[in-house]
């Protein structure tokens, strides 16, 4: 009985870490100890900050270390300059100082919400560096230049030591991992698309797994680009290649949805089956780069596209709606083939080492309103904490602010800041307890740097190991940062129990204030954020319906929409509405693609008066898609039937093909609007909750 109980506990408290996690933890510990030694040797005022820098910028990949280190230095430098200006101008007026601090942190948080990766981190760091430089000098402005130069020095030492150790003790590099990752992404995408065309069950779960794998490539591309100048030049093409694979996933899902609604022995299923089988067979062969780039694959793709384009001329169906169903499915299958050809061309350039700077850049979603809210939340939290400090005249008030500022800035852009702030608070509390034990029961009993390493390193190694686990990453990161901060290394060391307890209490109180900000002062409404993002997707479709607007880049439009889908998937990870929202979002992407295609073809056609009027009515209805999607679906359905009827009256092959293709596009739009009506009307439970 004892064994049965002990085993689950052991697995929970002592998880098994892979070799890469141990390598990362030990190399990070080595870099941290090197940075601490150098900081001691240079007699810097705050050598522990060099260790904190190592713990923040450390990554299993050297390229990530370089990128994060550079942006950390940039953010620190900007924050130091602002700190000096604030102390020089407002040190004698605490209310004005706090107000300026709140405005600056709000601005930096706003910018970080619009940026990505380490540029976003640099913006956050520029904001909360003030808590590390300006706040300690608030009572003694004469210290500002010493604090400023000391901060730049310890950050520089930490960055250089991390880069040195990670480069010397490198287990793997991003450039070496990128090619196998792209191979795996291609195989996973092709396998999923083939399964979707075969109508295999479990589509949403499989699609999410493949999409997550493709999304995870972006940081790897960034790391590889920082490690190699050649890869940096190819990075735009690699990102575009990955976005094309995402397009293949969504297109295959759409074809699968269309096929699933058809009777297996019906006319439409029989007509589309040869083309479906041809595209599926091509997908089944794509097991790697060599096969994908082979002449046989190129010929198979050309044959499939020729078959899709020629299908309209071979139709002999009894009724127009069935013809439109076949045309719509054929168009989507042709889109899959077109995307595979495009991916093949980009992959050829990547393999041959051609630059990717001439490709259309990938675009990301930027939510100005959400960024403004994040900035205001950080500013309000700073004002409240600063007001508490001024009113109470608490001697440790600056330390409380030093905890509130980074929590509000770092976690304000999180999808779930309430949970993240709680995890951060737990990590800070644990850091306080263990730092007290380490300093007064271990470090106080040793003498010399080697024994200091023996006493200190195990805490860093265990923290780094747990930081590799997604479940514990937030708490472990907070623990690593504040454990070192609480110990407060000095040269020589000073053991002041009362001062340390006061510091721990101030930081824990600041962490709890951060939790209250996200739970009470201005809580994050996930449902409202989801509803707003869905509204932005519908708004983009409305803009496409305005035929007076100049054409937009399909690549940039689609990649922005895919980025929104990725964010929606993350925010709704535990929601029962996730599948419906993702399916509706993919429908919106397909509608946009069909609208662009139809707009392009219509510009080259001369339509009969009656047909032209119905088409114009359809586009006007699409402009009101967010208000009356049912009317838009009906109007586009009527336009599709009239365009198809007009194609039967034309003799010219190219014009007839254009009319049939445009009819299929309108028919597809009507089908998607009807099938995913809840998404476009806002009747999903998530959207209702937001309202």
C-alpha positions, 0 to 999 in steps of 0.5 A: 500500500505504501508503494502504491501511494508513494509512486504517484507522489514521486512522479509529481514532485520529481519528474524525469527531465530529458538530457537537453533539460539537464544540459540547459540547466547545467550550462545556465548554472555555469554561465551564472557562476561565471557572471557572478565571479566576473562581477565580484572581480570587477567589484560591481555594486550589484553582482547578483544582477549579473546572475539575474541577467544570465537566468533571463537571457539563457536559452538552449539555443545560442541564437536565442541567447544572442537575440535576447541579450541584444534586446535586453541591453537595448531595453536596459539602456533606454530604461537607464536614460529615462531613469536619469531624466526622471530623477534629474527633473522630478526627484523632488516631487514624488507625486510627479515622479510616480505619475511620470513613472506610470505614464512611461510604464504604460507606454512601454507596456502598450508597445510591448503588446504590439511587438513580438518576441524579444522586441516586446521584451525590450519594451517591457524592460525599458519600462521596469528598469526604472524600478531598478535604477530610478526608484533606489535613487528616489531618496538620494538622487546623487546615486543615480549615475552610479546606479545607471552605470552599474546597471549597464555593467552588470547586464553587459557582464551577464549577457557576455558570460551567457553568450560565451558559455552557451557557445562553448558548451553548445549541444545543438544550434538552431541552424542545424535543427531547422532543416529537420524541423522543416522536413518534419513539418512538411511530412506532418502537413502532408499526412494531415491533409491526406487524412482530411481528404480521406475523411478520417475521424479526429480532424480537430485534434490532429489539426491542432497538433500539426498547427502547434508544430508549425507555430513552434517553428517561428522561434526556431527560425529566429534563433537560426537567423541570429546564428547565421547570416545566410539563414538570416537572409533566408528567414523571410522565405522560410517563414513564408514557406511555413505559412503556406503549409498552414494554408494547406492545413486550412484548405484541406480542412475546408475540403474535408468539411465540404466532402463530409456533407455530400452523400457518398454515392451522390453525383457530386461525390462521383464527379469530384472523386478522381481529382480528390484521389489525385491530390490525396495521392500526391500528398501521401508521397510527400515524406521529405524534402528530397521527394518534394523537390523531385521532378516526379512531384513537380509533374504530379502537381502540374497534372493535378492542377491541369485536371482541376482546371479542366474539370469545368469543361467535363461537367455533365450534371443535371442541375446547376447547384450540383455543378456549383458544388463540384466547381467549389470543391475543385477550386479548393483542391486546385488551391491545395495544389497551387499552395504546394507548388508555391511551397516547393518553389520557396523550398527550392530557393531555401535549399539552394541558399537563395536569399528570401528578402524579395518575398512578401513578408509575413504579417502579424495581428496587432490589436491597438485596443488591447495594447491600450488596455494593457498600457492603462492597466500597468499605469493604473497599477503603478499609480496605486502602488506609488500612492500607497508608498507616498501615503504610508511613507514605507521605507520598503515602498520602492521595493514593493514598486519594484515587484509591481512594475515588472509583474504588470508589464510582463504579464499584462500581455499574457493570454491568462494574466490572472493565472500567470500573476498567481504563478508569479506570486507563488514563485516569489514566495518560494524564492523568499523562503529558500533564499532565507534558508540559503543565505543564513543556513548555507552561505553564512557557513562557507568561505570562498567562491568555490563553496559559494558555488556548491551552496548556491548552484543546486537551487539554480539547477533545479529552478532551470529544470522546472522552468522547462516544464510548461506547467511550472514555467511561470513559477520557476522563472519568478523563483530564479529571478527573485531567489538571486535578488533576495540573496543580494550578493555583495562583495563582501557579503552582508548578512542582515536578517531584518533587512532581508525579511523586509525585502521579501515581505515588500516583494511578496506584497508587490506580487499580491498587488499585481494579482489584485490588479488582474483580478479586481482593478482591471481583470482581463475578459477573455470572452470579450477579447475573443469577441473583439478578435472575431469582429476584426476578422469580420471587419477585414472581410467587410473591407475586402467587399469594398470593390473601390479599395485597392487589392491587398496582398493575399499573403499578408492578409492570410498570415494576419488572419492565421495569426489571429486564429493561433491567438484564438486557439490559445485563448480558448484552449480549455473552452468548449467553443474552441472548435467552433471558433476555429472552424469559423475563423478558417471559413472567414479565411476561405471567404476572403480568398474567394472574394479576392479571386472573384474580384480579380476575375470580375475585373476582366469580364463584361457581364450582362446587365442583369448578372452585373446587378446581381453581382453588385447586390452580392458585394453590397450585402457582403459589405454588411456581413457583420450585420446581416450574414444571412442576407449576404449568403442569399445574395451571393447564392443568387449571384452564383446561379446567374453567373453560372447561367451566363457561362452557358451562353458564352462561346469563348473558352477563357471567358466561360472559364472565368464566369464558372470560376467566379460563380464557384467563388460566390457559391463557396462564399454562400455555403461558408456563410450558411455553414458557419452562421453562428461565427458571423452572427456572433451567436457562439456562447463565448461571444454571448458571454462577452456581451 
